[in-house]
Structure formats: structure tokens, C-alpha cells
């Protein structure tokens, strides 16, 4: 149960980081780099890097939780991708359920 609570806390903290990353504008000299500009616009893409970094820092490996043992750096990247995708699906579902679009 502790692993699930830690994973949930990691997902919430990461989503807050992604929100702040996407909300504030980048300085012009950073925004000129096309990769960083596109990363700033995509929450799924930003989430992969943010969650991979958080998984590395806090030593969270989803594959190890499921019983697979392998290369830890690849496990952190896979964990970041999985968590990012799940959080992205949850946020898209929340937006489609509770947000209204007005076409004028």
C-alpha cells in the first residue's frame, strides 16, 4: 500500500510541475529552441521528462513494482512514460467531462 501512496504522490507532484512548466512563459533565448518550444506546448511530452526525472530522483520503478528486474535507467524512463500516459488520460478525461466549449 505504501508503494501505491508514493506513486500517487509522485503523480500529483509531477502534474503540478507540468502545470507550472506549461503555464509560465519561457525566456526568448530558450523558447527559440524548437525542441523545448514543442515540449513546452505538450503536457504528455513534458510529462515523460518530468516523471522520468522524478522517478530517478525518488528511485521509483514501476517495472520493479510489478516484479521485473532489469536496467534501472531504462526502468525509470519506462516508469516516466507510463505515469505520464496515465496522468494524461486522467486529465483528458477530466477536461472532456467537466469543461464546456462555447463556439460563437
Beta strands, then each sheet from edge to edge (+ up, - down):
end
